[in-house]
Amino acid sequence: MHDTIPLFPLSQGLFPDGLLPLQIFEVRYLDLIKRCHQQQQPFGVAWLQQGSEVQVPGQVPTLHPVGCMAHIRELDPVQPTFFRIVCQGGLRFELHDVQPGPYGVWQGSVSYLAQDPEVGVPPALQAHADRLGKVIASAQQQGVIDKLPIFPPYQLDQCGWLANRYAEALPISAELKLQLLRESDPLQRLEAVVRIMQQG
């Protein structure tokens, strides 16, 4: 089953359950975000392979073949032509085709990837869950949990959720993040994240 969705190309994308703050000022996206917010519909965050986040006349961006749906959780209409929004990552998708759409918003033909199955964190990797757990607990104690770029519930016992939180925070290339995003096995994704951290 293919679905057609509006796309928001970014140089660094989004992971399931991840937190993505955006500043919206282009006319094409102001309209898109207004409609998505009113209809409670998500949009697709596609990762740029080539091209600019801001529209350049005549330029067609090249997008990576995997992305993630974004659900608007907060919208602050600072001005009629400037919104601040906070999005939460949803389902991953494979991008099959891209076409121009209304107001210059790209439309993607996509098929959705399955949600991560529940896979518990094995004892050998528990230290990484504990480390993130301490960061969350410290933020809670200091009353700054709302400043932490992580949405509750904190699924520290799940490989997929834990891998995604580390993957989005790591200072690594978009290509490497995309490899992690595409990995369908949550345990293998977490093991790959740990290998990257150990190499760094």
Beta strands, then each sheet from edge to edge (+ up, - down):
strand 1: 3-10
strand 2: 19-24
strand 3: 43-50
strand 4: 62-79
strand 5: 82-100
strand 6: 106-112
sheet 1: 2+ 5- 4+ 3- 1- 6+
end
